[in-house]
Amino acid sequence: MGSRIWIAGLAPLLAGVPSVAAAKAPVELAPTTPWNVHYADDYCRLARIFGTGNQKITLSLEQDAPSSSFRMTLVGAMLGRQDQKGDASITFGAMPEQKIMFFPGTVGTGKDGQPAWIFGDSVRLKPYSAAEVAAAKENGYAAVFDTPITEADEAAVTSVLIGRPLRNPVQLNTGPMKAAFAAMRNCTDELLGHWGIDVARHRELSRWAMPVTEPGKWLKSSDYPRDMLARWQPGIVRFRLSVGADGVPTACHIQRSTNSEGFDDAVCKGVMRRARFDPALDKDGKPLASYYVNSVRFQF
């Protein structure tokens, strides 16, 4: 059986789906804690608990760098135990309903374990429009790269509605999320500062660092570590490249890895050798040092 290595392009873009009225009124959960921002070395996490007892749900949002998208995790007994991955119906405030893929999991062990829905890196408050998706497909998903979510959008979101596959929808009454996302931005700006990035100039980029060659070609089948191959070991690696003003990577850093023992070195060696970029440009069109974040999946 052959092995495969995939480097993600921009994540698939899902436009909003027509909203379908729920058969039952949602169970509304008020917040029982304030928003908590966790400053980690390689990511920022925004989390809050809603409801109590068997109706308690924890909402967690994470970012590895400033972005209009984020990872999302929902944890709570009300989510039930899902056996397979699937799509969840999620609606942020009055934004269009979205169908977003999630993977089931468990947080905690033994009797303390709670069902969890784990979403990927491309969750957004507002989905891309059909026109943006069409333009993205024609331009290798570069046309809508990080299409911004405005502070007005954030302020307008006052709840998160969780629908299918739940039989009865649940609504987390977040209140306006502008202040919460402002706190997240303060955290991700601090991350950039630690990486040696000019935060002020990056707020007004006219162009992000864009790959010159297809990211999927930066690693080859021969880069699959032999020890991992012999054990049929898959892996997912999230990496960050520092990119110079000339578009050449200057450093590689692993942000997350499922099997760091064998895959981390292979990823950094491969992408440092083959990745090249059109450099980021500031508001005046001048090149500047920047960064690029992506994921690699090793699989048979």
C-alpha positions as CSV (number, residue, x, y, z in Angstrom):
1,M,0.0,0.0,0.0
2,G,1.4,3.4,-1.0
3,S,2.0,6.3,1.3
4,R,0.8,9.9,0.7
5,I,1.8,13.3,2.0
6,W,-0.6,16.2,1.8
7,I,0.1,19.9,2.5
8,A,-3.2,21.7,2.8
9,G,-4.0,24.6,0.5
10,L,-6.4,27.0,1.9
11,A,-9.1,25.1,3.7
12,P,-12.2,24.3,1.7
13,L,-14.6,27.3,1.7
14,L,-18.2,26.6,2.6
15,A,-20.9,29.2,1.8
16,G,-23.8,29.6,4.2
17,V,-26.6,27.1,3.7
18,P,-30.2,28.2,3.7
19,S,-31.5,28.3,7.3
20,V,-34.1,25.7,8.2
21,A,-36.4,26.5,11.1
22,A,-35.8,24.2,13.9
23,A,-38.6,21.8,14.9
24,K,-38.0,22.7,18.5
25,A,-37.1,25.9,20.3
26,P,-33.5,25.9,21.3
27,V,-32.3,25.3,24.8
28,E,-30.8,28.6,25.8
29,L,-27.7,28.6,28.0
30,A,-26.4,31.7,29.7
31,P,-22.7,32.1,30.4
32,T,-21.5,30.9,33.8
33,T,-17.9,32.2,33.5
34,P,-16.3,35.2,31.9
35,W,-14.3,34.8,28.7
36,N,-10.8,33.4,29.4
37,V,-7.9,34.1,27.1
38,H,-5.0,31.6,27.4
39,Y,-1.6,32.9,26.1
40,A,0.4,29.9,25.0
41,D,3.7,29.8,23.2
42,D,2.2,28.9,19.8
43,Y,-1.5,29.7,20.0
44,C,-4.2,31.7,21.7
45,R,-7.3,30.2,23.2
46,L,-10.6,32.0,24.0
47,A,-12.9,29.9,26.2
48,R,-16.1,30.3,28.1
49,I,-18.5,27.9,30.0
50,F,-22.3,28.1,29.5
51,G,-25.0,26.4,31.6
52,T,-24.5,24.2,34.6
53,G,-24.7,20.5,35.5
54,N,-25.7,18.2,32.7
55,Q,-26.5,21.3,30.6
56,K,-22.9,22.7,30.8
57,I,-21.1,23.3,27.5
58,T,-17.6,24.7,27.1
59,L,-16.9,26.8,23.9
60,S,-13.3,27.0,23.0
61,L,-11.8,29.0,20.1
62,E,-8.1,28.9,19.1
63,Q,-5.8,30.7,16.7
64,D,-2.2,30.1,15.8
65,A,-1.8,33.5,14.3
66,P,-4.0,36.6,13.4
67,S,-6.7,35.4,11.1
68,S,-10.4,35.7,10.3
69,S,-10.8,31.9,11.0
70,F,-10.2,29.8,14.1
71,R,-10.4,26.3,15.4
72,M,-13.5,25.5,17.5
73,T,-14.2,22.9,20.2
74,L,-17.5,22.2,22.0
75,V,-17.5,20.1,25.1
76,G,-20.5,18.9,27.1
77,A,-22.8,16.0,27.9
78,M,-25.6,17.6,25.9
79,L,-23.6,16.9,22.7
80,G,-24.1,13.2,23.1
81,R,-21.6,10.6,21.9
82,Q,-21.1,10.6,18.1
83,D,-19.4,7.6,16.5
84,Q,-18.4,9.2,13.3
85,K,-17.3,12.5,11.9
86,G,-19.9,14.6,10.1
87,D,-21.3,18.1,9.6
88,A,-22.7,20.2,12.3
89,S,-25.2,23.1,11.8
90,I,-23.6,26.2,13.4
91,T,-25.1,29.7,13.3
92,F,-23.3,32.7,14.8
93,G,-25.8,35.3,15.7
94,A,-27.9,36.4,12.7
95,M,-25.2,35.3,10.3
96,P,-26.1,32.6,7.8
97,E,-26.3,29.0,9.0
98,Q,-23.2,27.0,8.2
99,K,-22.6,23.3,7.8
100,I,-19.1,22.7,9.3
101,M,-17.3,19.3,9.5
102,F,-16.4,18.1,13.0
103,F,-14.7,15.1,14.5
104,P,-16.1,13.5,17.7
105,G,-13.8,13.1,20.7
106,T,-13.8,13.0,24.5
107,V,-12.3,15.5,26.9
108,G,-11.2,14.0,30.2
109,T,-10.9,10.4,31.3
110,G,-13.1,7.8,32.9
111,K,-16.2,9.0,34.5
112,D,-15.1,12.6,34.0
113,G,-14.9,12.2,30.2
114,Q,-17.2,14.5,28.3
115,P,-18.2,14.3,24.6
116,A,-16.5,16.9,22.4
117,W,-17.0,18.1,18.9
118,I,-13.7,19.2,17.4
119,F,-13.7,21.5,14.4
120,G,-10.9,22.4,12.0
121,D,-8.9,25.6,11.4
122,S,-11.4,27.2,9.0
123,V,-14.4,28.1,11.2
124,R,-15.5,31.7,10.7
125,L,-18.3,33.9,12.2
126,K,-19.5,34.7,8.7
127,P,-19.2,32.2,5.8
128,Y,-17.7,33.1,2.5
129,S,-20.2,34.1,-0.1
130,A,-20.9,32.0,-3.1
131,A,-19.2,34.6,-5.3
132,E,-16.1,34.5,-3.1
133,V,-16.0,30.7,-3.3
134,A,-16.3,30.8,-7.1
135,A,-13.5,33.4,-7.3
136,A,-11.3,31.3,-5.0
137,K,-11.7,28.2,-7.1
138,E,-10.5,30.1,-10.2
139,N,-7.5,31.5,-8.4
140,G,-6.2,28.6,-6.4
141,Y,-8.1,29.8,-3.3
142,A,-6.0,33.0,-3.2
143,A,-8.7,35.4,-4.1
144,V,-10.4,35.2,-0.7
145,F,-7.3,34.6,1.4
146,D,-8.3,35.7,4.9
147,T,-11.2,37.8,3.8
148,P,-11.7,39.9,7.0
149,I,-14.4,39.8,9.6
150,T,-15.1,43.3,10.8
151,E,-15.5,44.5,14.4
152,A,-19.1,45.3,13.4
153,D,-19.5,41.6,12.5
154,E,-18.1,40.6,15.8
155,A,-20.3,43.0,17.8
156,A,-23.4,41.7,15.9
157,V,-22.8,38.1,17.0
158,T,-24.5,37.6,20.4
159,S,-25.1,33.9,20.3
160,V,-23.9,30.5,18.9
161,L,-26.7,28.2,17.8
162,I,-25.8,24.5,17.7
163,G,-28.2,22.5,15.5
164,R,-27.8,19.2,13.6
165,P,-26.9,16.5,14.5
166,L,-28.5,17.4,17.9
167,R,-32.2,16.4,18.1
168,N,-32.8,19.6,20.1
169,P,-30.8,22.7,19.2
170,V,-28.8,24.5,21.9
171,Q,-28.1,28.2,21.9
172,L,-25.1,29.7,23.8
173,N,-25.9,33.3,24.7
174,T,-22.5,34.8,24.3
175,G,-23.4,38.5,24.3
176,P,-21.7,40.7,21.7
177,M,-18.3,39.1,20.8
178,K,-16.4,42.2,19.8
179,A,-14.6,42.5,23.1
180,A,-13.8,38.7,23.2
181,F,-12.2,38.8,19.7
182,A,-10.3,42.0,20.6
183,A,-8.8,40.1,23.5
184,M,-7.9,37.3,21.1
185,R,-6.2,39.9,18.7
186,N,-4.1,41.2,21.6
187,C,-2.9,37.7,22.2
188,T,-2.1,36.9,18.6
189,D,-0.4,40.3,18.2
190,E,1.8,39.3,21.1
191,L,2.6,36.0,19.3
192,L,3.8,37.9,16.3
193,G,6.0,40.1,18.4
194,H,7.7,37.0,19.8
195,W,8.3,35.8,16.3
196,G,10.1,39.1,15.4
197,I,7.2,40.3,13.1
198,D,6.4,44.0,12.7
199,V,2.9,43.9,14.1
200,A,1.9,47.5,13.1
201,R,2.9,47.0,9.4
202,H,1.1,43.6,9.3
203,R,-2.2,45.2,10.3
204,E,-2.2,47.0,7.0
205,L,-0.6,44.5,4.6
206,S,-1.6,44.9,0.9
207,R,-0.5,41.3,0.3
208,W,0.3,38.3,2.5
209,A,3.3,36.1,1.7
210,M,1.9,33.9,-1.1
211,P,3.5,30.6,-2.3
212,V,5.1,30.7,-5.7
213,T,4.8,27.0,-6.1
214,E,2.0,24.7,-5.1
215,P,2.4,23.8,-1.4
216,G,1.3,20.2,-2.1
217,K,4.6,19.8,-4.0
218,W,6.9,20.9,-1.2
219,L,7.0,17.4,0.2
220,K,7.4,14.1,-1.8
221,S,6.6,10.5,-1.0
222,S,10.4,10.0,-0.4
223,D,10.2,12.5,2.5
224,Y,8.0,10.1,4.5
225,P,10.3,9.1,7.4
226,R,11.4,5.5,7.0
227,D,10.8,4.5,10.6
228,M,7.3,5.9,10.4
229,L,6.7,4.2,7.1
230,A,7.9,0.8,8.5
231,R,5.3,1.1,11.3
232,W,2.6,2.4,9.0
233,Q,2.4,5.4,11.2
234,P,0.3,8.4,10.1
235,G,0.8,11.9,11.3
236,I,-0.4,15.6,11.1
237,V,2.1,18.4,11.5
238,R,1.2,22.1,11.8
239,F,4.3,24.3,10.8
240,R,5.2,27.9,10.6
241,L,7.7,29.4,8.2
242,S,9.5,32.7,8.8
243,V,9.6,34.3,5.3
244,G,12.2,36.9,4.4
245,A,11.5,40.1,2.5
246,D,13.0,38.3,-0.5
247,G,10.4,35.5,-0.3
248,V,12.9,32.9,0.9
249,P,12.1,31.0,4.2
250,T,14.5,31.8,6.9
251,A,13.3,29.4,9.7
252,C,10.8,26.6,10.3
253,H,9.0,26.0,13.5
254,I,6.6,23.2,14.4
255,Q,3.5,24.5,16.1
256,R,1.6,21.2,16.7
257,S,2.4,17.6,15.8
258,T,0.7,14.2,16.4
259,N,4.0,12.2,16.1
260,S,6.8,14.6,16.6
261,E,9.4,11.8,16.9
262,G,9.6,11.1,13.2
263,F,7.7,13.8,11.2
264,D,8.9,17.2,12.4
265,D,12.4,17.1,10.9
266,A,11.1,15.7,7.6
267,V,8.5,18.5,7.3
268,C,11.0,21.3,8.1
269,K,13.7,19.9,5.8
270,G,11.3,19.5,2.9
271,V,9.6,22.9,3.1
272,M,12.7,24.9,3.8
273,R,14.3,23.3,0.7
274,R,11.4,23.7,-1.7
275,A,9.0,26.5,-0.5
276,R,9.3,29.9,-2.1
277,F,7.1,32.9,-1.9
278,D,6.1,36.2,-3.3
279,P,6.9,38.3,-0.2
280,A,4.4,40.1,1.9
281,L,3.9,43.7,1.1
282,D,3.1,46.6,3.4
283,K,0.4,49.2,2.7
284,D,2.9,51.1,0.5
285,G,3.8,48.0,-1.5
286,K,7.2,47.5,0.1
287,P,8.3,43.9,0.9
288,L,8.8,42.9,4.5
289,A,9.6,39.9,6.6
290,S,6.5,37.8,7.4
291,Y,5.3,34.3,8.1
292,Y,3.3,31.4,6.6
293,V,1.4,28.7,8.5
294,N,0.1,25.4,7.1
295,S,-0.4,21.7,7.9
296,V,1.0,18.5,6.5
297,R,-0.8,15.1,6.7
298,F,1.1,11.9,6.3
299,Q,-1.2,9.0,5.5
300,F,-1.2,5.6,3.8
